[in-house]
């Protein structure tokens, strides 16, 4: 190999490599900015001029790793290699040893760049997998929170007076929802120390054997905590259905509507709802006092 030949061609080699890198710039990753092309060309040529020993070969591999991490594309590096070989081949004084040396140098750079590309792809893939897992976990947590909110809204338990709770039910009741209703009702009974629970089924469209059994199990569970259940909102159609399918509601207080249920519950505590005195009557009573 003629060091003098390569040294004399250094400016031309740098320009040729820079032009080659620009032609294949589209193959580079976004992290490899265009303004880095001239410096990269100078570095590639400088290492080529020094690549005469095993230590220099290791330096070529290090350079390939750095270029791969920086985002230089493999097609751009191949284009630079072809440009260098073409320029040397057209020059006087070029020998087969010179071409072999250039080929060996670029082989070391290419192998290291490919390895760096593979490592970068593996890193990106791992980051994407982690991001996907985190997004999936977050989505599941949000869905769980949403389901919990929906359950709470679909089964509201309202304390209307000390020791008296109202449980308005809306929609169909299956086994899963019945379990949720029972769990929330028992928690509320324990929390409010309630001894009367008004279950309003006005919003339940259909009462069949399954729904009735669920309601009965709920009232029995409440009874185990010392709370008496009052069932209200039984319309004419539901009453006929209950009779036709032979549902036994013996021992369960049933009333027409929520108003009657609240009045009954208050009466059980020696209380009642009465209208306030008229304003004129109130003023007369005030003057009399």
SERO-4910 file (N, C-alpha, C, O; in steps of 0.05 Angstrom, whole numbers):
BEGIN
 pado doro    nc1    nc2    nc3   cac1   cac2   cac3    cc1    cc2    cc3    oc1    oc2    oc3
  Unk    A     17    -24      0      0      0      0     18     25      0     38     26     14
  Unk    A     11     44    -15     26     69    -17     14     90      1     -7    101     -6
  Unk    A     27     96     24     17    117     41     17    144     27      0    161     32
  Unk    A     38    147     10     40    173     -4     16    177    -23      6    199    -25
  Unk    A      7    155    -35    -16    157    -54    -41    166    -38    -55    185    -47
  Unk    A    -46    153    -16    -70    159     -1    -69    187     10    -89    202     10
  Unk    A    -45    195     20    -42    221     31    -46    243     10    -58    264     16
  Unk    A    -36    237    -14    -39    257    -35    -68    260    -44    -77    281    -54
  Unk    A    -83    239    -40   -112    239    -48   -131    247    -25   -155    246    -29
  Unk    A   -120    254     -2   -138    258     21   -160    279     16   -183    273     21
  Unk    A   -153    303      5   -175    322     -1   -196    311    -20   -220    315    -16
  Unk    A   -187    297    -41   -206    286    -60   -222    263    -47   -246    261    -52
  Unk    A   -209    247    -30   -224    226    -16   -245    237      2   -268    227      2
  Unk    A   -239    258     17   -258    271     35   -282    281     20   -305    278     28
  Unk    A   -277    294     -3   -299    305    -19   -316    283    -31   -340    284    -32
  Unk    A   -302    262    -41   -317    239    -53   -334    225    -32   -357    218    -37
  Unk    A   -323    221     -8   -339    208     13   -362    226     22   -384    216     26
  Unk    A   -358    252     24   -379    270     32   -402    270     11   -425    270     19
  Unk    A   -394    270    -14   -414    269    -35   -430    243    -34   -455    243    -38
  Unk    A   -416    221    -29   -430    195    -27   -449    194     -4   -472    185     -6
  Unk    A   -441    205     19   -459    205     43   -483    222     37   -505    216     46
  Unk    A   -480    244     23   -503    261     16   -522    247     -2   -547    250      0
  Unk    A   -512    232    -21   -529    218    -40   -547    198    -26   -570    194    -35
  Unk    A   -537    186     -5   -553    165      9   -563    175     37   -567    160     55
  Unk    A   -565    202     39   -573    213     65   -600    203     74   -606    202     98
  Unk    A   -617    195     55   -644    186     62   -643    161     79   -663    155     93
  Unk    A   -621    146     77   -619    121     93   -612    125    122   -613    107    138
  Unk    A   -604    150    129   -595    156    156   -620    159    174   -641    167    165
  Unk    A   -616    153    200   -637    158    219   -638    188    224   -620    204    218
  Unk    A   -661    197    236   -665    225    241   -644    237    259   -640    261    259
  Unk    A   -632    220    276   -612    231    295   -586    239    281   -569    253    293
  Unk    A   -582    231    256   -557    238    241   -564    263    225   -575    262    203
  Unk    A   -555    286    236   -561    312    223   -544    316    198   -521    307    197
  Unk    A   -554    329    177   -539    333    152   -513    348    156   -494    344    142
  Unk    A   -512    367    176   -488    382    179   -464    365    189   -442    375    189
  Unk    A   -470    340    197   -448    323    206   -434    309    183   -413    296    188
  Unk    A   -444    312    159   -432    297    136   -403    304    132   -387    286    129
  Unk    A   -396    330    130   -367    336    124   -348    325    146   -328    314    139
  Unk    A   -356    329    171   -339    319    192   -336    288    192   -315    277    197
  Unk    A   -359    275    185   -359    246    184   -341    236    161   -326    217    164
  Unk    A   -342    250    138   -324    243    115   -295    246    123   -279    229    117
  Unk    A   -288    268    136   -260    272    145   -251    251    164   -229    241    163
  Unk    A   -269    243    182   -262    222    202   -257    195    188   -238    181    194
  Unk    A   -275    188    170   -272    163    156   -246    162    140   -232    141    141
  Unk    A   -239    183    127   -214    184    111   -189    184    130   -170    170    124
  Unk    A   -190    199    152   -168    200    170   -162    172    182   -139    164    184
  Unk    A   -183    157    189   -179    130    200   -169    112    178   -153     93    184
  Unk    A   -177    116    153   -168     99    131   -138    103    127   -123     84    122
  Unk    A   -128    127    130    -99    132    127    -83    120    149    -59    114    145
  Unk    A    -95    116    172    -80    104    195    -84     74    198    -71     62    215
  Unk    A   -102     63    182   -109     35    186    -88     16    175    -91      5    153
  Unk    A    -67     12    191    -45     -6    182    -40    -29    202    -24    -46    196
  Unk    A    -52    -28    225    -46    -48    246    -72    -59    258    -94    -49    252
  Unk    A    -69    -79    276    -92    -90    289   -105    -69    307   -130    -68    311
  Unk    A    -88    -52    319    -99    -30    336   -116    -11    319   -137     -2    328
  Unk    A   -107     -6    294   -122     11    277   -148     -2    268   -168     12    264
  Unk    A   -147    -28    265   -172    -43    258   -192    -41    280   -216    -37    275
  Unk    A   -183    -42    305   -200    -39    328   -211    -10    328   -235     -6    335
  Unk    A   -195      9    321   -204     37    319   -226     39    298   -245     55    302
  Unk    A   -223     25    276   -243     25    255   -270     14    265   -291     25    259
  Unk    A   -268     -7    281   -293    -19    293   -306      1    312   -330      5    312
  Unk    A   -289     14    328   -299     35    346   -313     57    331   -334     67    339
  Unk    A   -301     65    309   -313     86    292   -340     76    281   -359     92    281
  Unk    A   -341     51    271   -366     41    261   -388     40    282   -411     47    276
  Unk    A   -381     33    307   -400     33    329   -411     62    334   -435     66    337
  Unk    A   -392     81    334   -400    108    339   -418    119    317   -438    132    322
  Unk    A   -412    112    292   -428    121    269   -456    108    270   -476    121    264
  Unk    A   -456     82    277   -482     69    280   -500     81    301   -524     85    298
  Unk    A   -488     87    324   -503     99    346   -512    127    339   -533    137    348
  Unk    A   -495    141    322   -503    168    313   -525    168    293   -539    189    289
  Unk    A   -530    145    279   -552    144    260   -544    142    231   -561    144    214
  Unk    A   -518    139    225   -510    136    197   -521    110    186   -519     89    199
  Unk    A   -533    111    162   -545     88    150   -525     70    136   -504     80    126
  Unk    A   -531     44    135   -513     25    122   -510     31     92   -488     30     81
  Unk    A   -532     38     78   -529     45     49   -510     69     45   -495     69     25
  Unk    A   -511     88     63   -493    112     60   -464    103     63   -447    113     49
  Unk    A   -459     85     82   -431     76     87   -421     60     63   -398     62     55
  Unk    A   -439     43     52   -431     27     28   -425     46      4   -407     41    -11
  Unk    A   -441     67      2   -437     86    -20   -410    100    -17   -395    105    -36
  Unk    A   -402    106      8   -376    118     14   -354     99      7   -333    107     -5
  Unk    A   -357     74     14   -337     53      7   -333     51    -23   -310     50    -32
  Unk    A   -355     50    -37   -352     48    -67   -339     72    -79   -324     70    -98
  Unk    A   -345     96    -67   -333    120    -77   -303    120    -73   -288    128    -91
  Unk    A   -294    111    -50   -265    110    -44   -251     90    -62   -230     96    -74
  Unk    A   -262     66    -65   -250     45    -82   -249     55   -111   -229     51   -124
  Unk    A   -270     68   -120   -270     78   -148   -249     99   -152   -236     99   -173
  Unk    A   -246    117   -133   -226    138   -136   -198    127   -136   -181    135   -152
  Unk    A   -193    108   -118   -166     96   -116   -160     80   -141   -138     81   -152
  Unk    A   -180     65   -150   -176     48   -174   -169     64   -199   -154     55   -216
  Unk    A   -179     89   -200   -173    106   -223   -147    121   -221   -138    134   -240
  Unk    A   -134    119   -198   -109    134   -193    -85    118   -201    -84     93   -199
  Unk    A    -65    132   -211    -39    119   -217    -25    110   -192    -25    125   -172
  Unk    A    -13     88   -192      2     78   -169    -14     61   -151     -4     51   -131
  Unk    A    -40     57   -157    -57     40   -140    -49     10   -144    -44      2   -166
  Unk    A    -48     -4   -122    -40    -33   -123    -63    -50   -112    -80    -39    -98
  Unk    A    -63    -76   -117    -83    -93   -105    -82    -92    -74   -103    -94    -61
  Unk    A    -58    -89    -64    -55    -87    -34    -70    -63    -23    -82    -64     -2
  Unk    A    -68    -41    -38    -82    -17    -30   -112    -21    -29   -126    -13    -10
  Unk    A   -122    -33    -50   -151    -39    -51   -160    -58    -29   -181    -55    -17
  Unk    A   -143    -79    -24   -149    -98     -3   -150    -84     24   -167    -89     41
  Unk    A   -131    -66     28   -130    -51     53   -155    -34     57   -167    -33     78
  Unk    A   -164    -21     35   -188     -4     37   -212    -22     43   -230    -15     59
  Unk    A   -213    -45     29   -236    -63     33   -237    -73     61   -258    -74     74
  Unk    A   -214    -81     72   -213    -91    100   -221    -69    120   -234    -75    140
  Unk    A   -212    -45    115   -219    -23    133   -249    -19    134   -261    -17    155
  Unk    A   -261    -17    110   -290    -12    109   -306    -36    120   -327    -33    131
  Unk    A   -294    -60    116   -308    -84    127   -310    -82    157   -331    -88    169
  Unk    A   -289    -73    170   -289    -70    199   -309    -49    208   -324    -52    228
  Unk    A   -310    -26    193   -329     -5    200   -357    -14    196   -375     -9    213
  Unk    A   -362    -28    174   -390    -37    168   -400    -57    188   -422    -55    198
  Unk    A   -383    -76    195   -391    -97    215   -399    -84    242   -419    -91    254
  Unk    A   -382    -65    250   -388    -51    276   -413    -34    274   -429    -33    292
  Unk    A   -418    -21    251   -442     -5    247   -467    -22    247   -487    -15    259
  Unk    A   -465    -45    234   -488    -63    234   -495    -73    262   -518    -74    270
  Unk    A   -474    -80    277   -478    -89    305   -491    -66    321   -509    -71    338
  Unk    A   -482    -42    317   -493    -19    332   -522    -14    324   -539     -8    341
  Unk    A   -528    -18    298   -556    -15    288   -574    -36    301   -596    -30    310
  Unk    A   -564    -61    302   -580    -82    315   -585    -76    344   -607    -80    354
  Unk    A   -564    -67    358   -568    -60    386   -588    -37    390   -604    -38    409
  Unk    A   -586    -17    372   -605      5    374   -634     -4    368   -652      5    382
  Unk    A   -637    -21    349   -664    -32    343   -675    -48    366   -698    -46    373
  Unk    A   -657    -64    379   -665    -79    402   -674    -61    425   -693    -66    439
  Unk    A   -658    -39    429   -665    -20    450   -692     -7    444   -708     -4    462
  Unk    A   -696      1    419   -721     14    412   -745     -5    416   -766      3    425
  Unk    A   -740    -30    407   -761    -50    410   -768    -54    440   -792    -57    447
  Unk    A   -748    -55    457   -752    -59    485   -768    -35    497   -786    -38    513
  Unk    A   -760    -11    488   -774     13    498   -803     13    489   -821     20    504
  Unk    A   -808      5    464   -835      3    454   -851    -17    469   -875    -13    476
  Unk    A   -839    -40    475   -853    -61    490   -860    -51    518   -882    -56    529
  Unk    A   -840    -37    531   -846    -26    557   -868     -5    556   -885     -5    574
  Unk    A   -866     12    536   -887     32    533   -914     20    529   -935     29    540
  Unk    A   -915     -2    513   -941    -16    508   -951    -28    534   -975    -27    540
  Unk    A   -933    -41    548   -942    -54    574   -952    -33    593   -973    -37    606
  Unk    A   -937    -11    595   -946     11    614   -973     22    605   -990     28    622
  Unk    A   -976     26    579  -1001     37    569  -1024     18    574  -1046     26    581
  Unk    A  -1018     -8    570  -1039    -29    575  -1047    -29    604  -1070    -31    611
  Unk    A  -1027    -28    622  -1032    -28    651  -1049     -4    659  -1068     -5    674
  Unk    A  -1040     19    648  -1055     44    654  -1084     43    643  -1102     52    657
  Unk    A  -1087     32    619  -1114     30    608  -1131     11    625  -1155     17    629
  Unk    A  -1119    -11    634  -1135    -30    651  -1142    -17    677  -1164    -21    688
  Unk    A  -1124     -1    689  -1130     12    714  -1153     33    710  -1171     35    726
  Unk    A  -1152     47    687  -1173     66    681  -1200     52    677  -1220     61    686
  Unk    A  -1199     29    663  -1223     14    659  -1234      4    685  -1259      4    689
  Unk    A  -1216     -5    703  -1226    -15    729  -1238      8    745  -1259      4    758
  Unk    A  -1226     31    744  -1237     54    758  -1264     62    746  -1283     69    760
  Unk    A  -1266     61    719  -1291     67    706  -1313     47    713  -1336     54    719
  Unk    A  -1306     21    713  -1325      1    721  -1335      5    750  -1358      2    756
  Unk    A  -1315     12    767  -1322     17    795  -1341     40    798  -1361     40    813
  Unk    A  -1336     62    782  -1353     85    783  -1381     78    773  -1401     87    784
  Unk    A  -1382     63    751  -1408     54    740  -1423     38    760  -1448     41    763
  Unk    A  -1410     20    773  -1423      3    794  -1435     20    816  -1457     16    825
  Unk    A  -1419     40    825  -1429     57    846  -1452     74    837  -1471     78    852
  Unk    A  -1451     84    812  -1474    100    802  -1498     83    797  -1521     92    800
  Unk    A  -1494     58    789  -1517     40    783  -1530     29    808  -1552     19    807
  Unk    A  -1515     31    830  -1526     21    856  -1522     42    878  -1506     38    896
  Unk    A  -1535     65    876  -1532     85    897  -1546     78    922  -1569     67    921
  Unk    A  -1534     83    944  -1547     78    970  -1549    104    985  -1528    117    991
  Unk    A  -1573    113    991  -1578    140   1001  -1588    139   1030  -1609    127   1035
  Unk    A  -1574    151   1049  -1584    153   1076  -1604    177   1077  -1597    200   1073
  Unk    A  -1630    171   1083  -1650    192   1084  -1656    201   1113  -1667    223   1117
  Unk    A  -1649    185   1132  -1652    193   1160  -1634    174   1176  -1625    153   1166
  Unk    A  -1630    181   1200  -1612    165   1217  -1623    137   1219  -1646    132   1229
  Unk    A  -1607    117   1210  -1615     89   1212  -1633     80   1189  -1641     57   1189
  Unk    A  -1638     98   1169  -1656     91   1147  -1641     95   1120  -1630    117   1115
  Unk    A  -1639     74   1104  -1626     76   1078  -1646     71   1056  -1665     56   1059
  Unk    A  -1641     83   1033  -1657     78   1009  -1639     67    987  -1618     79    981
  Unk    A  -1647     45    975  -1632     32    953  -1650     32    928  -1666     14    925
  Unk    A  -1647     52    911  -1662     52    886  -1648     35    865  -1625     38    860
  Unk    A  -1663     17    853  -1652     -1    832  -1664      7    805  -1688     11    802
  Unk    A  -1646      8    785  -1654     14    758  -1642     -6    739  -1618    -12    741
  Unk    A  -1657    -16    721  -1647    -35    701  -1649    -64    710  -1659    -69    731
  Unk    A  -1641    -82    692  -1643   -110    698  -1622   -118    719  -1602   -105    722
  Unk    A  -1627   -140    732  -1610   -149    754  -1602   -178    747  -1619   -196    748
  Unk    A  -1576   -182    742  -1566   -209    738  -1551   -218    763  -1550   -203    783
  Unk    A  -1539   -242    761  -1526   -252    785  -1502   -236    794  -1498   -231    818
  Unk    A  -1487   -226    774  -1463   -210    781  -1472   -183    794  -1461   -175    814
  Unk    A  -1492   -170    782  -1500   -145    793  -1514   -149    820  -1511   -133    839
  Unk    A  -1528   -171    823  -1541   -177    849  -1520   -180    871  -1523   -171    893
  Unk    A  -1497   -193    864  -1476   -196    884  -1464   -169    891  -1459   -164    915
  Unk    A  -1461   -151    871  -1450   -125    877  -1470   -109    894  -1462    -95    913
  Unk    A  -1496   -111    888  -1516    -97    904  -1515   -106    933  -1515    -90    951
  Unk    A  -1514   -133    936  -1514   -143    963  -1489   -134    979  -1491   -126   1002
  Unk    A  -1466   -135    965  -1441   -127    979  -1442    -97    987  -1435    -90   1009
  Unk    A  -1451    -80    968  -1452    -51    975  -1473    -45    996  -1468    -28   1013
  Unk    A  -1495    -59    995  -1516    -55   1015  -1506    -63   1043  -1511    -48   1063
  Unk    A  -1493    -86   1045  -1483    -95   1071  -1462    -76   1082  -1462    -70   1106
  Unk    A  -1445    -66   1064  -1425    -46   1073  -1438    -21   1083  -1429    -10   1103
  Unk    A  -1459    -12   1069  -1473     13   1078  -1488      8   1104  -1488     26   1121
  Unk    A  -1500    -15   1108  -1514    -21   1133  -1495    -20   1156  -1501     -8   1177
  Unk    A  -1471    -32   1152  -1451    -32   1174  -1440     -4   1178  -1435      4   1201
  Unk    A  -1437     12   1156  -1426     39   1159  -1445     58   1172  -1437     74   1190
  Unk    A  -1470     57   1164  -1490     76   1175  -1505     65   1200  -1522     79   1211
  Unk    A  -1500     40   1207  -1514     27   1229  -1544     29   1224  -1559     36   1242
  Unk    A  -1552     22   1200  -1580     24   1192  -1596      0   1201  -1586    -23   1199
  Unk    A  -1621      4   1210  -1638    -18   1217  -1662    -20   1199  -1679    -38   1202
  Unk    A  -1664     -1   1180  -1686     -2   1160  -1674      4   1132  -1660     24   1129
  Unk    A  -1681    -12   1113  -1671     -9   1085  -1695     -9   1067  -1710    -29   1066
  Unk    A  -1699     12   1051  -1721     14   1032  -1709      7   1004  -1692     22    994
  Unk    A  -1718    -15    992  -1709    -23    966  -1730    -15    946  -1752    -26    946
  Unk    A  -1724      4    929  -1743     14    909  -1738      1    882  -1717      6    870
  Unk    A  -1757    -15    872  -1753    -29    847  -1770    -16    825  -1777    -29    805
  Unk    A  -1778      9    828  -1793     23    808  -1779     22    780  -1793     20    760
  Unk    A  -1753     24    780  -1738     25    755  -1729     -2    745  -1715     -3    725
  Unk    A  -1739    -24    757  -1732    -50    747  -1754    -59    728  -1777    -62    736
  Unk    A  -1747    -62    702  -1768    -67    682  -1782    -94    684  -1806    -96    679
  Unk    A  -1767   -114    691  -1778   -141    691  -1770   -156    717  -1747   -155    726
  Unk    A  -1790   -168    729  -1785   -185    752  -1791   -214    744  -1814   -221    740
  Unk    A  -1770   -230    743  -1774   -259    738  -1764   -274    762  -1757   -263    783
  Unk    A  -1764   -300    760  -1757   -317    783  -1728   -311    792  -1723   -309    816
  Unk    A  -1710   -308    773  -1682   -302    780  -1680   -275    794  -1667   -274    815
  Unk    A  -1692   -254    783  -1690   -228    796  -1702   -228    824  -1691   -217    842
  Unk    A  -1725   -242    826  -1738   -243    852  -1721   -257    873  -1719   -249    896
  Unk    A  -1708   -279    864  -1691   -294    883  -1667   -276    891  -1659   -277    914
  Unk    A  -1656   -261    872  -1634   -243    879  -1643   -222    900  -1629   -217    919
  Unk    A  -1667   -211    896  -1678   -191    915  -1682   -204    943  -1676   -192    963
  Unk    A  -1693   -228    943  -1698   -242    968  -1672   -248    983  -1670   -245   1007
  Unk    A  -1651   -256    968  -1625   -261    981  -1614   -236    992  -1601   -236   1013
  Unk    A  -1618   -213    978  -1608   -188    988  -1622   -180   1014  -1609   -171   1033
  Unk    A  -1648   -183   1015  -1663   -176   1040  -1655   -195   1063  -1654   -186   1086
  Unk    A  -1650   -220   1057  -1642   -239   1078  -1614   -232   1088  -1608   -233   1112
  Unk    A  -1596   -224   1070  -1570   -216   1078  -1571   -192   1096  -1556   -190   1116
  Unk    A  -1588   -173   1089  -1592   -149   1106  -1603   -156   1133  -1595   -145   1153
  Unk    A  -1621   -176   1133  -1632   -185   1159  -1612   -197   1177  -1614   -195   1202
  Unk    A  -1592   -210   1166  -1571   -221   1183  -1555   -200   1198  -1542   -206   1218
  Unk    A  -1555   -175   1187  -1542   -153   1201  -1561   -137   1218  -1555   -116   1228
  Unk    A  -1586   -148   1221  -1605   -135   1238  -1620   -112   1225  -1631    -95   1239
  Unk    A  -1620   -112   1199  -1634    -91   1184  -1659   -102   1171  -1658   -123   1158
  Unk    A  -1681    -88   1173  -1707    -96   1161  -1710    -84   1134  -1706    -60   1130
  Unk    A  -1717   -100   1114  -1719    -91   1086  -1748    -85   1080  -1767    -99   1089
  Unk    A  -1752    -63   1066  -1779    -54   1057  -1778    -52   1027  -1761    -37   1016
  Unk    A  -1795    -68   1013  -1795    -68    984  -1817    -50    973  -1840    -54    979
  Unk    A  -1809    -30    957  -1829    -11    946  -1826    -10    916  -1806    -18    904
  Unk    A  -1846      2    903  -1845      6    874  -1857    -17    858  -1850    -20    834
  Unk    A  -1873    -34    870  -1884    -57    856  -1909    -47    841  -1930    -41    853
  Unk    A  -1907    -46    815  -1930    -37    798  -1949    -60    793  -1945    -83    802
  Unk    A  -1970    -54    778  -1991    -74    773  -1980    -97    756  -1986   -120    762
  Unk    A  -1964    -91    736  -1954   -113    719  -1935   -131    734  -1936   -155    732
  Unk    A  -1918   -118    750  -1899   -134    766  -1913   -151    787  -1906   -174    792
  Unk    A  -1935   -139    799  -1950   -154    818  -1963   -179    806  -1963   -200    817
  Unk    A  -1974   -176    781  -1985   -199    767  -1964   -220    761  -1969   -244    764
  Unk    A  -1941   -210    753  -1919   -229    747  -1911   -245    771  -1906   -269    770
  Unk    A  -1909   -231    794  -1901   -244    819  -1922   -266    826  -1914   -288    835
  Unk    A  -1947   -260    822  -1968   -279    829  -1967   -303    809  -1969   -326    817
  Unk    A  -1963   -297    783  -1963   -318    763  -1941   -338    766  -1944   -362    763
  Unk    A  -1917   -328    773  -1894   -346    775  -1891   -357    803  -1873   -373    809
  Unk    A  -1909   -349    821  -1910   -360    848  -1887   -353    866  -1878   -369    882
  Unk    A  -1878   -328    865  -1857   -319    882  -1868   -313    910  -1888   -299    913
  Unk    A  -1856   -324    930  -1865   -321    958  -1850   -297    971  -1826   -298    975
  Unk    A  -1866   -276    978  -1855   -253    991  -1864   -251   1020  -1864   -229   1032
  Unk    A  -1872   -273   1032  -1881   -274   1059  -1859   -264   1078  -1836   -272   1076
  Unk    A  -1867   -247   1097  -1848   -237   1116  -1833   -212   1107  -1817   -200   1121
  Unk    A  -1839   -203   1082  -1826   -179   1071  -1846   -157   1068  -1867   -161   1055
  Unk    A  -1841   -134   1079  -1859   -111   1077  -1858   -100   1048  -1836    -94   1038
  Unk    A  -1881    -99   1036  -1882    -88   1008  -1902    -65   1008  -1923    -66   1019
  Unk    A  -1894    -43    995  -1910    -19    993  -1910     -9    964  -1894    -17    948
  Unk    A  -1929      9    959  -1933     18    931  -1911     34    920  -1902     30    897
  Unk    A  -1901     53    935  -1881     71    924  -1861     80    946  -1863     73    969
  Unk    A  -1842     96    938  -1821    105    956  -1832    123    978  -1823    122   1001
  Unk    A  -1851    140    971  -1863    157    991  -1875    141   1014  -1871    147   1038
  Unk    A  -1890    120   1007  -1902    102   1027  -1880     88   1043  -1883     84   1067
  Unk    A  -1859     81   1030  -1837     67   1043  -1823     85   1064  -1817     76   1086
  Unk    A  -1818    110   1056  -1806    129   1075  -1824    134   1099  -1815    135   1122
  Unk    A  -1850    138   1093  -1869    143   1115  -1870    119   1134  -1871    123   1158
  Unk    A  -1869     95   1123  -1870     71   1140  -1845     69   1157  -1846     63   1181
  Unk    A  -1822     74   1144  -1796     73   1159  -1796     93   1181  -1787     87   1204
  Unk    A  -1805    117   1176  -1805    138   1197  -1824    130   1220  -1818    135   1243
  Unk    A  -1847    119   1212  -1866    110   1233  -1854     89   1251  -1861     88   1275
  Unk    A  -1837     72   1240  -1825     51   1256  -1806     63   1277  -1800     50   1297
  Unk    A  -1798     88   1273  -1781    102   1292  -1797    123   1308  -1785    140   1321
  Unk    A  -1824    122   1305  -1840    141   1320  -1840    168   1309  -1844    188   1323
  Unk    A  -1834    170   1283  -1833    196   1270  -1853    197   1247  -1865    177   1240
  Unk    A  -1857    221   1236  -1875    225   1213  -1869    250   1199  -1853    267   1208
  Unk    A  -1881    254   1176  -1878    278   1160  -1903    294   1161  -1924    284   1153
  Unk    A  -1902    319   1170  -1925    336   1172  -1919    362   1158  -1896    371   1157
  Unk    A  -1940    376   1147  -1936    402   1134  -1929    423   1155  -1938    422   1178
  Unk    A  -1913    443   1146  -1907    465   1164  -1931    483   1167  -1948    483   1149
  Unk    A  -1932    498   1189  -1954    517   1193  -1953    538   1172  -1932    546   1163
  Unk    A  -1977    548   1164  -1978    570   1145  -1965    595   1156  -1964    598   1181
  Unk    A  -1953    613   1139  -1939    637   1149  -1956    654   1168  -1947    663   1189
  Unk    A  -1982    659   1160  -1999    675   1177  -2004    662   1204  -2003    675   1225
  Unk    A  -2009    636   1204  -2013    622   1229  -1988    622   1246  -1990    624   1270
  Unk    A  -1965    620   1232  -1940    620   1248  -1936    647   1261  -1927    648   1284
  Unk    A  -1943    669   1247  -1940    696   1260  -1959    699   1283  -1952    712   1303
  Unk    A  -1984    689   1279  -2004    691   1301  -1994    676   1326  -1997    686   1348
  Unk    A  -1984    652   1321  -1974    637   1343  -1950    650   1357  -1947    649   1381
  Unk    A  -1934    664   1340  -1911    679   1352  -1920    702   1369  -1908    707   1390
  Unk    A  -1941    717   1360  -1951    739   1376  -1964    729   1402  -1962    742   1423
  Unk    A  -1978    706   1399  -1991    696   1423  -1970    688   1444  -1975    691   1468
  Unk    A  -1948    678   1436  -1927    671   1455  -1915    696   1467  -1897    694   1483
***
